[in-house]
Amino acid sequence: MKLMKKLLAVATIAFAASGPALAQEKPDLLVKRISEDVINTAKADKDIQAGDRRKVIGLVEAKILPHVDFQRTTAQAAGRFWRTATPEQQQKLSQEFKTLLVHTYSGAISQIKNETVEFKPMRAQDSDTDVEVRSQVNLTRGEPLTLNYRLYKAPTGWKIYDINVMGAWLVETYKGTFASEINKSGIDGLIAKLAERNKQLASKPLKAAK
């Protein structure tokens, strides 16, 4: 679990941004630049290292949320069930899933220590609007691990909607869980399940969040 938290911490770097101008950069250059910013911030801030919830969540809200398309991520995780949900259910589900990921990545940020990231050449054309940015996480101990990101080009710039940690895409990982809960208790049941989980995470120290 500690290793996964560290991987999620490094994954978090893909969601940060240092300013609106970066939105027009090529996706691989964007991810590379912002990764250095977030890693350096996390390493240098003692409050973040100590798991200061207010400060870490503030960092997430300022640098992560504007550059993730949570509705696209949620829609893909919900699969065919998304199309049958009402607009209100879609909004509630997206909000609860976003809150869950904020808790997850807030806890992960406080775990960043001495990891470094190496980016691979991007296999994409300039005209592509949906790309994968590939990277390698170098740990202080153990073999390097693969960490990839999926981005699409929105009118406001590149947006991240999926990540691959240790060979597992985030959307695919949650798709099975979502489908199981929806089949058992419907969309509203899934929303309630996520809301309850978020309450539990909010009451725990960041380093205890799982």
N, C-alpha and C positions, 0 to 999 in steps of 0.2 A: 504493500500500500504506500509506503514512503516513496518508493521508486516511481509509482504512478503519479503521486502528487508532484514530484519534481518534474516529470514529463509534462503534466498539465500546466505546471508553472511556466515551463519554457514555451508551451503551446500558447500561453497567454500573450506572449510577446507579439504574436501575429495580429492581435486585435487592437494594439495601441496606435496612437498617432500623435505627432508633435505639432500639427497645424493643418489648416485646410488646404494649403498649397500642395501637401503631400498626396492628396487624393488624385492628382493628375499624373503622378509618377507611374512608371511601369510597375506591375504588381510585385515582381520579385525585388526590385529596388526599394519599393515601399516597405515590404516586410523586413528586408534587411536593415534599413535605416531605423525603423521604429523598434526593432528587436534590441538593438544596441542601447537605445534610450531607456527602455523598460528594464532591461537586465541591470544596467548601471544604476538606475534609480533604486531598484529593489536591493541591490547589494550595499548601497551606500546609506540607506535609510534604516536606522536602528529601530524605529517604531514599526516599520513594515516587517522587519526581521522578527520582532517580538510579537507580531500578530495583532497590532492595533487595528481593531475592526473598522472604526470610523475612518482612519487614514487609508487603509487598504481599499475599502469600498469606494472612497472618494477617488482613488487612483483608477479603479475599474470604471467608474461612471464617467470620469473625465477623458480617459484615453481608450477605453475598450468599446463602450456602448455605441458611440457614433459610427463605428466602422464595422459593425456586424449586422447582417440582415437577419434578425431573430425570427421574423415572420416566415421567411423563406426556409430557414432551418427547421422551424416547427412544422411547417406544411409538409416538408419532405419526410420528417420523422413520423408524422401522423399518416402519411400515405393516402390511400383512398378514402380514409375516414375524414380527412380535411375537407373534401368536397361536399360531404353531407352535413358538416357542422354549420350552425348558423353564424352570421357575422359576429354576434356577441360571444358565442362559444370560441370562435377563432381568436378573438381579441383576448379573452380570458386565458385560453390555453397558451398563447404566445407570451403573455405577461408572466404566467407562472413558470413556464419553461425558461424564460429569460432570467427570472429571479433565481431559479435553481442553478443556472450556469454562472450567475454572478457569485453566488455562494461558493460554488466549486472553484472558480478561478481566484476568488479572493483568498481562499484557504491556500491555494497553490502558490500564489505570489509570495507569501511569507516563507515558502520553502526554498526559494531561489538562493543558491549559495555560490558554487564555483562552476556551474555549467557554462559551456560556450556552444554556439551554434554555427554550423558551416552550411552555406547555401549552395545548392547544385545548379548548374546551368538550366534555364527554363526551356522546356520543349514546347514552344508556342510561336505563332505568327503574330505580327503586329495587329492584324485584323481580327484576331480571336477575341471573343467577349466572355469566354468561360475558360479559366486556366487552372493549372495545378502548380503550386510553388513547392519545390522539394527541398528539404533540409536534413541535416544530420546533427543530432545532439551529442556532444562530446562530454562524457561524464568524467569525474575525477577518478572513478574506479569502474571497471567493466568496459564492455565493448560499446562503440558508438551505436546510437539508436536512430531509426528513421522517423521523421516527423514531417508530414506534408499538409498543405493547405489548399482548399478549393476557394476560388474567388470568381465573381462575375462582375462585369462592367455595368454599373448602374449609371443613370444620368448624372449623379453627383460624384461619380468616381468608383474605384474598385471597392467591392464589399466582400467580406469573408462570410461563408455560410457553412463550411464544414472543415473539420480537421481529421487527420489520420495519426493516431498515436499507437505505436507498436503494431502496425498493420490493421488496426480497427478504425473505421470511419465513425465519427460521432453520430451522424444521422442513422447509419445502419445499426449501431449499437442500441440506440433508443427506439428504433422502429419496432423491434420485437416486443419491448417492454410496453410501449404505447398500445400496440395492437392487442396484446394480452389483456391489458386493463380495460380498454374500450370494449372488447368482446364480453368482458365480465360485467362491467357496470356503466358502459356508455361514455360519451365524451365528458359529461358532467362528472362521472366517477373519476376519470383520469384527472380532470381539473382539481377535484377535491383531494385526490391522492398527492398531487404535486404541491398543493397549498399546504397540506399537513406536513409534508417533508420539508418545505421551506421554513415553516414555523420551528421545526426541530433543529434545523441547521442554524437558524438565527439565534437560538438559545445556547449554542455551543461555542467554545473558543474556536477561532479560525483554524488552528492547527489540529483540532479534533474533527473538523468537518470531513465527511466521507461520502 
